[in-house]
């Protein structure tokens, strides 16, 4: 190798690195990866996501960080105000530490928000995709049944289903899931009808691909974006409906701590310790607002990547 070749080697390596970097930058990234990067730059959405992460982690670590047993109270310490000695958020009507009950109750309240939303998203997406792809009598029967359920006010329908099934967390999850399936199905059906008209779906159909393969490879990936954005905003609503059912005695059974049930049990002491009574409501409000803001941030992030 000549001296000129040795001198030119570093420059060739540098040019190759620049070429590789340019090629990597030009390659299209996945839609969800781009959305994730855009969401990280969304200040409001990220702040809401951090609040939700703190709530989830605190609830998950309740056995480690809760200062007292949430089910055991000291009658002599009942109805202590917020910031009382030994009780940061006060005590309830039975002398139980409110902070400990909030931490443990977050498990049930967040569960009552996430699980119905996931169940309704799966069922609603399935119904919407089937209706949007098939059309005809099948679509009419499915969507008219969804419209019939959707015609009832959400809280009244949840109360009716909850009252028919009886109190309990499982029945609350079923009731809230029934409420959310129709709107998710409508969103999925509308997105599916829009996607099936695209040229790439027609091209897949002309190649002889089965309906199942078209739905799995062409329809679902393009429908899930709209469904996920819509469903992410339902978690906070699910928590409020579940808390409403618990407040009415149709939700989680006592003495299990749940934010809605805590509001119900403390309402008799509103003139004695009003600062303690509002604590569960503040946590419900904070979690619901955080879910809504995170959902808005996710929607805006997806809009920037489309």
C-alpha positions in Angstrom: 0.0 0.0 0.0 1.4 3.4 -1.0 1.8 6.4 1.3 -1.1 8.2 -0.5 -3.4 5.2 0.2 -2.6 5.2 3.9 -3.2 9.0 4.1 -6.5 8.7 2.3 -7.8 5.8 4.5 -9.1 8.0 7.4 -10.9 10.3 4.9 -12.6 7.3 3.3 -13.7 5.9 6.6 -15.1 9.3 7.6 -17.0 9.6 4.3 -18.4 6.0 4.8 -19.6 7.0 8.3 -21.3 10.1 7.0 -22.9 8.0 4.2 -24.2 5.4 6.7 -25.6 8.2 9.0 -27.3 9.8 6.0 -28.9 6.5 4.9 -30.0 5.8 8.5 -31.6 9.2 8.7 -33.4 8.8 5.4 -34.9 5.4 6.4 -38.5 5.8 7.5 -39.0 5.0 11.2 -42.0 3.2 12.5 -45.2 5.2 13.2 -45.3 4.3 16.9 -41.6 5.1 17.4 -42.1 8.5 15.8 -45.2 9.0 18.0 -43.2 8.1 21.1 -40.5 10.7 20.3 -43.2 13.4 19.6 -44.9 12.5 22.9 -41.6 12.9 24.8 -41.4 16.5 23.5 -45.0 17.2 24.5 -44.7 19.0 27.9 -48.3 18.7 29.1 -48.6 15.1 28.0 -45.3 14.2 29.7 -46.3 16.0 32.9 -49.6 14.1 33.0 -47.8 10.8 32.3 -45.4 11.5 35.2 -48.3 12.1 37.5 -49.9 8.8 36.4 -46.6 7.0 36.8 -46.3 8.3 40.4 -49.9 7.2 41.2 -49.3 3.7 39.7 -46.0 3.2 41.5 -47.3 4.5 44.8 -50.3 2.2 44.6 -48.2 -0.8 43.6 -45.8 -0.1 46.5 -48.5 0.4 49.0 -47.5 -2.5 51.3 -44.0 -1.0 51.5 -44.8 2.7 52.0 -48.2 2.8 53.7 -47.6 3.9 57.3 -50.6 1.9 58.7 -52.9 -1.0 58.0 -55.7 0.4 55.9 -58.3 -1.9 57.5 -57.4 -1.3 61.1 -58.3 1.9 62.9 -57.9 3.4 66.4 -61.3 4.8 67.6 -59.5 7.3 69.8 -57.8 8.8 66.7 -61.0 9.1 64.6 -61.7 12.2 62.4 -58.2 13.7 62.7 -57.5 16.7 60.4 -55.0 16.7 57.5 -51.4 17.1 58.7 -52.3 15.8 62.1 -49.5 14.3 64.1 -48.8 10.8 62.8 -51.5 11.1 60.1 -50.5 13.2 57.0 -53.9 13.1 55.4 -55.9 12.6 58.6 -58.1 9.7 59.7 -61.6 8.6 58.8 -64.7 7.9 60.9 -63.2 4.6 62.3 -59.8 6.1 63.0 -58.1 4.5 60.0 -55.2 6.4 58.3 -56.5 8.1 55.2 -53.1 8.1 53.5 -52.8 4.3 53.8 -56.3 3.8 52.5 -55.6 6.2 49.6 -52.5 4.2 48.6 -54.2 0.8 48.8 -57.4 2.3 47.3 -55.4 3.4 44.3 -55.0 -0.2 43.3 -58.7 -0.8 43.1 -59.5 2.6 41.5 -56.8 2.3 38.8 -57.8 -1.3 38.2 -61.4 -0.2 37.7 -60.1 2.3 35.1 -57.7 0.2 33.1 -59.4 -3.1 32.9 -62.8 -2.0 31.6 -61.0 0.2 29.0 -58.9 -2.7 27.8 -61.9 -5.1 27.6 -64.0 -2.5 25.8 -61.2 -1.7 23.4 -60.7 -5.3 22.4 -64.4 -6.1 22.0 -65.3 -2.7 20.4 -62.4 -3.0 17.9 -63.5 -6.5 17.0 -67.1 -5.5 16.5 -66.2 -2.3 14.6 -63.7 -4.0 12.2 -66.1 -6.9 11.4 -68.9 -4.4 10.8 -66.8 -2.1 8.7 -65.3 -4.9 6.5 -68.5 -7.0 6.0 -71.2 -4.4 5.7 -74.7 -5.5 4.8 -77.0 -7.2 7.3 -74.2 -8.1 9.7 -73.1 -4.5 10.0 -76.6 -3.3 10.4 -77.4 -5.8 13.2 -74.1 -5.2 15.1 -74.1 -1.4 14.9 -77.8 -0.9 15.6 -77.4 -3.0 18.8 -74.4 -0.7 19.7 -76.5 2.3 19.0 -79.2 1.0 21.3 -76.7 0.7 24.1 -75.1 4.0 23.2 -78.5 5.8 23.5 -78.5 5.3 27.3 -76.6 7.8 29.4 -73.3 6.2 30.4 -73.8 6.5 34.2 -77.4 5.3 34.1 -76.5 2.3 32.0 -73.6 1.5 34.4 -75.9 1.8 37.4 -78.5 -0.4 35.7 -76.0 -3.1 34.9 -74.3 -2.8 38.3 -77.6 -3.1 40.1 -78.6 -6.1 38.0 -75.3 -7.9 38.7 -74.9 -6.7 42.3 -72.0 -5.0 44.2 -68.4 -6.0 43.8 -65.3 -4.9 41.9 -65.8 -7.6 39.2 -69.3 -6.6 38.5 -68.2 -2.9 38.4 -65.7 -3.8 35.7 -68.3 -5.6 33.7 -70.8 -2.7 34.0 -68.2 -0.1 32.9 -67.0 -2.4 30.0 -70.6 -2.6 28.7 -70.8 1.2 28.7 -67.6 1.6 26.7 -68.0 -1.0 24.1 -70.5 0.9 21.9 -68.4 4.1 21.5 -65.2 2.2 20.8 -67.1 0.1 18.2 -68.3 3.2 16.4 -64.8 4.7 16.3 -63.4 1.4 15.0 -66.2 1.0 12.4 -65.7 4.5 11.1 -61.9 4.0 10.8 -62.4 0.7 9.1 -64.8 2.0 6.5 -62.2 4.7 5.7 -59.3 2.3 5.5 -61.0 -0.3 3.3 -61.4 2.3 0.5 -57.6 2.8 0.3 -55.7 1.4 -2.7 -53.4 -0.8 -0.7 -56.3 -2.7 0.7 -57.7 -3.2 -2.8 -54.3 -4.3 -4.0 -54.1 -6.9 -1.2 -57.6 -8.1 -2.1 -56.6 -8.5 -5.8 -53.6 -10.7 -4.8 -56.1 -13.2 -3.4 -55.4 -12.5 0.3 -58.1 -13.8 2.7 -60.3 -11.4 4.7 -58.5 -12.5 7.9 -55.1 -11.7 6.4 -56.3 -8.3 5.1 -57.8 -7.4 8.5 -54.6 -8.5 10.3 -52.1 -6.9 8.0 -53.9 -3.9 6.5 -56.9 -2.9 8.5 -55.9 -3.3 12.2 -52.5 -1.5 12.0 -54.3 1.5 10.4 -57.3 1.4 12.7 -55.5 0.9 16.0 -54.1 4.5 16.1 -57.6 6.1 16.2 -58.9 3.5 18.7 -55.9 3.8 21.0 -56.2 7.5 21.2 -59.9 7.4 21.9 -59.5 4.6 24.4 -56.7 6.4 26.3 -59.2 9.1 27.2 -61.7 6.6 28.6 -59.6 5.5 31.5 -60.3 8.6 33.5 -64.0 8.4 32.7 -64.0 4.7 33.8 -62.5 5.7 37.1 -65.2 8.3 37.7 -68.0 5.9 36.8 -66.5 3.2 39.0 -66.1 5.7 41.8 -69.8 6.7 41.3 -70.9 3.1 41.5 -68.9 2.6 44.7 -70.3 5.9 46.1 -73.8 4.4 45.5 -72.9 1.1 47.1 -72.7 -0.8 43.8 -68.9 -0.9 43.6 -66.1 -2.4 45.7 -67.4 -4.0 48.8 -66.3 -2.6 52.3 -64.0 -2.6 54.1 -61.8 -2.6 51.0 -60.4 0.9 50.5 -61.6 2.4 47.2 -61.6 6.1 46.4 -65.3 6.3 45.6 -66.3 4.2 48.6 -64.1 6.4 50.8 -66.1 9.4 49.7 -69.3 7.7 50.6 -68.1 6.7 54.1 -66.6 10.1 54.8 -69.6 12.2 53.6 -71.2 12.2 57.1 -68.2 14.0 58.5 -68.1 16.8 56.0 -68.9 19.4 58.7 -66.4 18.0 61.1 -63.3 17.4 58.9 -64.1 18.8 55.5 -60.4 18.8 54.6 -60.2 15.0 55.0 -63.5 14.4 53.2 -62.2 16.0 50.0 -59.0 14.0 49.9 -60.4 11.0 47.9 -62.2 13.3 45.6 -59.0 15.2 44.9 -57.2 12.0 44.0 -60.0 10.9 41.6 -59.9 14.4 40.0 -56.1 14.4 39.7 -56.0 10.9 38.1 -58.9 11.7 35.7 -57.4 15.0 34.6 -54.0 13.4 34.1 -55.5 10.6 31.9 -57.3 13.2 29.8 -54.2 15.4 29.4 -52.0 12.4 28.5 -54.7 11.3 26.0 -54.6 14.8 24.4 -50.9 14.7 24.3 -50.9 11.3 22.6 -53.4 12.5 20.0 -51.4 15.6 19.2 -48.2 13.5 18.9 -49.9 11.1 16.5 -51.2 14.0 14.4 -47.7 15.3 14.0 -46.3 12.0 12.7 -49.1 11.3 10.2 
